[in-house]
Amino acid sequence: MLGFSIYTYYDLEVYFFKLSIYTDSDEYLQLSQKQRTKIDREILHVGNTLDVLRMFIVTPTREKAVVATDLSGTGRIFKFSSIAVAKRVLEVNNVQKCCNGEREHTGGYKFKYEEDYIEVVNKQPKWYDNDYHL
């Protein structure tokens, strides 16, 4: 019997984001170079697998992409394919309430539907002055 596991697309997406978040931790920096290289290759492999799967998967129309902004001051922004994936990866509740404007934030993150986030970003003024970097 062959020894292999079958993972869903969502399982891979959750695993990919958890690995990505882990690489920003102090624990990751304390690993040996060989161990870090192994993790980096795993992230690359899973990321490539997800890219290939995205070409063949049609997202149901009821699922909306979600953008999460980290409030801890790191400035990290994550994009998830759905609210369910965001809840599983970040282990938070009330994501839908944040996206609908009923709550400001939850679990240290602000959430918006992707189309709402893009509208906000596009409305902000762009500064091209070399003396000021805003």
HUJOUR-V722745 format. One record per residue. N is the residue number from 1. RES is the residue in three letters. PHI is phi in degrees with one decimal (none if undefined). PSI is psi in radians with two decimals (999 if undefined). NEAR is the number of other C-alpha atoms within 10 Angstrom. Layout:
n: (N N)
res: (RES RES)
phi: (PHI PHI)
psi: (PSI PSI)
near: (NEAR NEAR)
This chain:
n: (1 2 3 4 5 6 7 8 9 10 11 12 13 14 15 16 17 18 19 20 21 22 23 24 25 26 27 28 29 30 31 32 33 34 35 36 37 38 39 40 41 42 43 44 45 46 47 48 49 50 51 52 53 54 55 56 57 58 59 60 61 62 63 64 65 66 67 68 69 70 71 72 73 74 75 76 77 78 79 80 81 82 83 84 85 86 87 88 89 90 91 92 93 94 95 96 97 98 99 100 101 102 103 104 105 106 107 108 109 110 111 112 113 114 115 116 117 118 119 120 121 122 123 124 125 126 127 128 129 130 131 132 133 134)
res: (MET LEU GLY PHE SER ILE TYR THR TYR TYR ASP LEU GLU VAL TYR PHE PHE LYS LEU SER ILE TYR THR ASP SER ASP GLU TYR LEU GLN LEU SER GLN LYS GLN ARG THR LYS ILE ASP ARG GLU ILE LEU HIS VAL GLY ASN THR LEU ASP VAL LEU ARG MET PHE ILE VAL THR PRO THR ARG GLU LYS ALA VAL VAL ALA THR ASP LEU SER GLY THR GLY ARG ILE PHE LYS PHE SER SER ILE ALA VAL ALA LYS ARG VAL LEU GLU VAL ASN ASN VAL GLN LYS CYS CYS ASN GLY GLU ARG GLU HIS THR GLY GLY TYR LYS PHE LYS TYR GLU GLU ASP TYR ILE GLU VAL VAL ASN LYS GLN PRO LYS TRP TYR ASP ASN ASP TYR HIS LEU)
phi: (none -73.7 -99.8 -146.3 -117.1 -108.0 -114.4 -81.3 -57.8 -65.2 -60.9 -64.6 -65.0 -62.6 -61.0 -61.7 -68.3 -65.6 -64.2 -62.8 -68.2 -61.4 -68.7 -91.0 -88.2 -67.0 -59.8 -63.6 -67.0 -85.5 -74.1 -70.8 -59.7 -64.0 -68.4 -65.5 -62.8 -63.3 -66.6 -61.6 -66.3 -64.0 -62.7 -61.7 -63.3 -65.6 -61.0 -64.6 -61.6 -63.4 -61.1 -65.8 -63.8 -62.4 -68.7 -108.1 -96.5 -99.0 -72.5 -57.0 -65.5 -77.3 -86.9 -117.4 -69.1 -124.5 -113.4 -114.2 -110.6 -74.1 -94.8 -80.1 99.0 -80.0 78.2 -72.6 -127.3 -117.5 -115.7 -120.1 -73.5 -161.1 -64.3 -60.2 -67.4 -60.0 -64.7 -71.5 -71.7 -89.4 55.4 -129.6 -113.7 63.4 -64.0 -63.6 -64.4 -66.5 -64.2 -86.4 86.7 -77.6 -130.5 -78.4 -157.8 -154.7 60.7 83.3 -134.4 -99.8 -121.1 -143.7 -65.8 -56.6 -65.4 -69.6 -64.2 -64.0 -60.9 -64.0 -63.5 -68.7 -81.3 -72.7 -68.2 -104.1 -104.7 -115.0 -69.8 -69.8 -77.9 -123.8 -113.3 -103.8)
psi: (2.36 2.46 1.68 2.81 2.60 2.15 2.55 2.89 -0.75 -0.66 -0.76 -0.70 -0.74 -0.80 -0.74 -0.81 -0.66 -0.69 -0.73 -0.72 -0.65 -0.59 -0.24 -0.02 2.80 -0.59 -0.69 -0.72 -0.38 -0.12 2.77 2.83 -0.65 -0.74 -0.69 -0.68 -0.70 -0.75 -0.74 -0.68 -0.66 -0.73 -0.78 -0.77 -0.84 -0.70 -0.76 -0.70 -0.76 -0.69 -0.74 -0.76 -0.63 -0.49 -0.46 -0.22 2.26 2.05 2.29 2.56 -0.41 -0.28 2.31 2.49 2.54 2.45 2.28 2.29 2.20 2.27 0.01 -0.01 -0.01 -0.38 0.21 2.44 2.25 2.50 2.27 2.63 -0.33 2.96 -0.69 -0.73 -0.74 -0.74 -0.70 -0.70 -0.87 -0.14 0.93 2.82 3.09 0.43 -0.75 -0.67 -0.64 -0.76 -0.58 -0.05 0.11 -0.44 2.65 -0.78 2.93 2.42 0.46 0.24 2.57 2.41 2.47 2.63 2.61 -0.75 -0.60 -0.68 -0.75 -0.68 -0.76 -0.78 -0.72 -0.44 -0.31 2.47 2.57 2.22 2.20 0.15 2.22 -0.39 -0.43 2.25 1.67 999)
near: (3 4 4 6 6 6 8 8 14 16 13 15 21 18 17 20 20 15 16 14 14 14 15 10 10 9 9 15 12 10 11 9 11 9 12 15 12 11 17 15 12 14 19 13 13 18 17 12 14 16 11 11 12 12 8 8 9 8 12 7 6 6 11 15 16 24 25 23 18 17 15 9 7 8 9 12 13 15 17 20 17 19 21 15 19 24 16 16 18 17 9 13 15 16 25 18 15 18 22 13 12 11 14 13 20 15 13 13 21 18 30 26 22 19 12 13 15 12 10 11 10 9 8 8 8 9 9 9 8 6 6 7 7 8)
